[in-house]
Each structure stands twice: as structure tokens, then as C-alpha cells.
Amino acid sequence: MMNIQTSSSIDQDKVLEIVASFSHSGKTYWEKRNTIKVFDTEFGKWNVKSFQVPHLINRFAYKYVRKSKARRSFEHAEILLSKGILTPRPIAYVEFSNPVGLTNSFYVSENLEYDFNFEKVIDPHFPDRDNILRQFTRFTFQLHENKIHHFDHSKGNTLMCVKEYGLYDFYLIDLNRMRFEEMSYEMRIDNFNRLSLTEDMIPIIGKEYASLIGKDADKVTEDIRKSCQKFHDFTLRKSRWKKRIGKS
């Protein structure tokens, strides 16, 4: 069984043609748990993400209980754009399933020619770094004010395009783990902790975010620092636990 949804201007047959050729064509951009490829089409370059086949329980869940990652990516992209948040334009999602549950799924979007992502800004010598960090903080504040809780707000998931006069556009990607909800102060602070912020980045972001929410800069900075440290300690413990399990 197949389920496909496309944006209004795109022919479903073209999407299915690309998906059918995914295993043997296209230029591979990312290949780990999921695979991302770029395809040249008459409509421009398309970015096609093939999600890993889920384990048996999730296969059932993604067909009968909750939306698949591909469908959530497509629908979340549409919601973001409606709220004025940039993300590569969604084109389609495609799901394949059998009576047991979901098998393969794909999310198709326009390929964005971006200049760099947030990970590059971690380098202390990156050009215009302080300005970029302040603008990125305002972008994050815009997400929070629009009730967008992006659980994968991490160093690789914001793409940046250089504009004129020291301005930048920020595009959100990896959209399937997202909730649209009122963001408390604690939730907002914790939303910075996956960004791998270095010690010198935290005061810049803390001061800028404090000015946006009307709170004391020292407090906001210290709260971000504590949240980042707590998340770092958690991931370290998790990594050590996985290594011990692997050896047993």
C-alpha cells in the first residue's frame, strides 16, 4: 500500500519517479541512520530524505497510531512557513506499508543552497560570529514566541544564508520531532542545550535572549550554562552506559 501527499503545484507521478529511483540514482548528501539524496529535476533540485525502516512496534504505530516521520516533516514544514519561519519548501511525503505497518517513507523538499550551518559558528574565529549568534538568538526567540518547540534544535539543524548589510536568513530542518505549544521559561532555556555551545558563546546568547524576554542577563546566562552542562552530563552517562552494554 502507498500513501502520497504533494504540494499543490507538484505532479505526484514525478515524485514517485524520483522515489522509485532512490536506491540507484541521485547524489548522496547524508548516509547514516537515514539517507538524504539530491536530485536534479525540471522543477529544480530536490532534497529527498529516506527514513530508516522502523522496528516492528514503530512500524505498526506509524501506520495505525501516529503520523510517520515523513508525514510530520511535511506537515510541520507547512506550519512553519505559515508562521513566517523559513524552512526548505515542502514538496511531498510518500509512505509504503503492508498489513503489519509502515515499511519505507520519504520526505521531499526543495534543496537549499545555504552558506553554512550553526555548527560552523562554534569556531571562535568564524567571521562575524558575535553578530550571527545574536541574530540566531533572535531567530530562536521567534520560534518560542510562535509556540514552536523544536526538539532537535541542534548545531546541524539550522542552515544559514548570507544576506546584505550583515544580515542572515535562518532555515530550520529535521522537522519531525516538533511540538506546537506554549513555551515556559524553563522549556525555552533547555531548548539551547543541544547546540554544543562553548563557554564563550553562552554569555552572548544569554544576554541577547534576556533582552528579548525582559529578564536579568546574568540569570539567563547562568540558567543556559546549567542546562547545557546538565545535558552534557546526561549524554556522557548515556554514552558510557551504551559502551558497557556493548561489552557485556
C-alpha positions in Angstrom: 0.0 0.0 0.0 1.1 3.5 -0.7 0.1 7.0 0.6 1.4 10.2 -1.0 0.7 13.8 -0.4 2.2 16.6 -2.5 2.1 20.4 -2.5 -0.5 21.8 -4.9 1.8 22.6 -7.8 3.7 19.2 -8.0 2.7 16.2 -10.1 2.6 13.0 -8.0 4.0 10.9 -10.8 7.2 13.0 -10.8 7.6 12.4 -7.1 7.0 8.7 -7.4 9.5 8.5 -10.3 12.2 10.0 -8.0 11.3 7.8 -5.1 11.4 4.7 -7.3 14.9 5.5 -8.4 16.2 6.5 -5.0 18.4 3.4 -4.4 20.4 3.8 -7.6 20.4 7.4 -8.5 20.7 10.9 -7.0 23.7 12.4 -5.3 24.1 11.2 -1.7 24.4 14.1 0.8 24.0 12.1 4.1 24.0 8.4 4.8 23.7 7.2 8.4 20.5 6.1 10.1 18.6 8.0 7.4 19.7 8.7 3.9 19.4 12.1 2.1 20.0 12.5 -1.6 19.8 15.4 -4.0 18.1 15.0 -7.4 18.1 17.3 -10.4 14.6 17.7 -11.8 12.9 20.0 -14.3 11.5 21.8 -11.2 14.9 22.4 -9.7 17.0 20.4 -7.2 15.0 18.3 -4.8 16.2 17.0 -1.4 14.9 13.5 -0.7 15.1 12.0 2.7 14.6 8.3 3.1 13.8 7.3 6.7 15.2 4.2 8.2 12.8 1.3 8.3 11.4 1.4 11.8 11.4 -1.6 14.2 8.3 -3.8 14.4 6.5 -1.8 17.1 7.0 1.5 15.4 6.1 0.1 12.1 2.7 -0.7 13.5 2.5 2.6 15.4 3.4 4.8 12.3 0.6 3.2 10.3 -2.2 2.8 12.8 -1.5 5.1 15.8 0.6 8.2 14.9 1.9 10.0 12.0 5.2 8.9 10.3 8.3 11.0 10.4 8.0 11.7 6.7 4.4 13.0 7.1 5.3 15.0 10.2 8.2 16.6 8.4 5.9 17.7 5.5 3.1 19.0 7.7 5.4 20.7 10.1 7.2 22.5 7.2 3.8 23.8 6.1 3.0 25.1 9.6 6.4 26.8 9.9 6.0 28.6 6.6 2.6 29.8 7.6 4.1 31.3 10.8 6.9 33.1 8.9 9.6 30.6 9.9 11.9 29.7 7.0 12.4 26.1 6.0 13.1 24.5 2.6 9.8 24.4 0.8 8.0 21.0 1.3 7.2 19.1 -1.9 5.8 15.8 -0.8 5.8 12.8 1.5 5.4 9.2 0.5 4.7 6.2 2.7 4.8 2.5 1.8 3.2 -0.1 4.1 1.9 -3.6 4.4 -0.7 -5.0 6.9 1.9 -5.2 9.6 2.7 -1.5 9.3 4.9 1.2 7.7 7.9 0.0 5.7 9.6 2.8 3.7 8.9 6.5 3.9 10.3 9.6 2.1 10.1 13.4 2.7 10.8 15.6 -0.4 11.7 19.3 -0.2 13.4 21.9 -2.3 17.2 21.7 -2.0 18.5 24.8 -0.3 21.9 26.3 -1.4 22.9 27.6 2.0 26.2 29.2 3.1 26.8 27.4 6.5 25.1 25.9 9.4 25.2 26.7 13.1 28.0 24.1 13.7 30.4 26.3 11.8 29.8 29.2 14.2 31.2 27.2 17.1 34.7 28.0 15.7 35.8 31.1 17.7 37.4 32.6 14.6 34.4 32.3 12.4 33.8 35.7 10.6 31.1 38.0 12.1 30.5 35.4 14.8 29.0 37.6 17.6 26.6 39.2 15.2 25.5 35.8 13.9 25.0 34.5 17.4 22.8 37.4 18.3 20.7 37.1 15.2 20.4 33.3 15.8 19.2 34.0 19.3 16.5 36.3 17.9 15.6 33.5 15.5 15.2 31.1 18.4 13.1 33.6 20.3 10.9 33.9 17.2 10.4 30.1 17.3 9.5 30.3 21.0 7.1 33.2 20.6 5.3 31.3 17.8 4.9 28.2 20.1 7.4 26.1 18.1 9.2 23.6 20.3 11.8 22.0 18.1 13.2 19.1 20.0 16.1 18.7 17.5 17.3 22.3 17.8 20.9 21.2 17.5 24.0 22.5 15.8 23.3 20.9 12.4 19.7 21.7 12.1 19.7 25.4 11.3 21.0 26.4 7.9 22.2 30.0 7.3 22.2 32.1 4.2 24.2 35.4 4.0 22.2 38.5 3.0 23.3 42.1 2.6 24.3 44.5 5.4 25.4 41.9 7.9 22.0 40.1 7.9 21.3 36.4 7.7 18.4 34.1 6.9 17.9 31.1 9.1 16.2 27.9 7.8 15.0 25.1 10.1 15.5 21.5 9.1 15.0 18.0 10.5 11.4 18.8 11.4 9.8 15.6 12.5 10.4 16.0 16.3 8.5 19.1 17.0 5.5 20.2 19.1 3.4 23.4 18.8 2.9 24.5 22.4 3.3 27.4 24.8 6.9 27.6 25.8 7.6 28.1 29.5 10.8 29.9 30.7 12.4 26.5 31.6 11.5 25.0 28.2 13.0 28.0 26.4 16.2 27.7 28.3 16.5 24.0 27.8 15.9 24.5 24.0 19.5 25.8 23.8 21.2 22.8 25.4 21.6 20.7 22.2 23.6 23.3 20.4 27.0 22.3 21.7 27.6 25.9 22.9 31.1 26.7 24.0 31.8 28.7 27.2 32.3 32.0 25.3 29.1 31.6 23.3 26.8 31.3 26.3 27.1 34.9 27.5 26.4 36.3 24.0 23.3 34.3 23.6 22.2 34.7 27.3 22.5 38.5 27.2 20.6 38.7 23.8 17.8 36.3 24.9 17.5 38.1 28.3 16.9 41.4 26.5 14.2 39.8 24.4 12.2 38.3 27.3 12.9 41.1 29.8 14.9 39.1 32.3 18.2 39.7 34.1 21.1 38.8 31.7 23.3 37.2 34.4 20.4 34.9 35.4 19.5 33.9 31.9 23.2 33.3 31.0 23.7 31.1 34.1 20.5 29.2 33.5 21.6 28.4 29.9 25.0 27.3 31.2 23.5 25.0 33.8 21.1 23.5 31.2 24.0 22.9 28.8 26.1 21.2 31.5 23.2 19.0 32.6 22.5 17.9 29.1 26.3 17.2 28.5 26.5 15.1 31.7 23.4 13.2 30.6 24.8 12.4 27.1 28.1 11.4 28.7 26.4 8.9 31.1 24.3 7.6 28.2 27.4 7.0 26.0 29.2 5.2 28.9 26.1 3.0 29.5 25.9 2.1 25.9 29.6 1.1 25.8 29.2 -1.1 28.9 26.1 -2.8 27.4 28.0 -3.4 24.2 30.9 -5.1 26.0 28.6 -7.4 28.1 
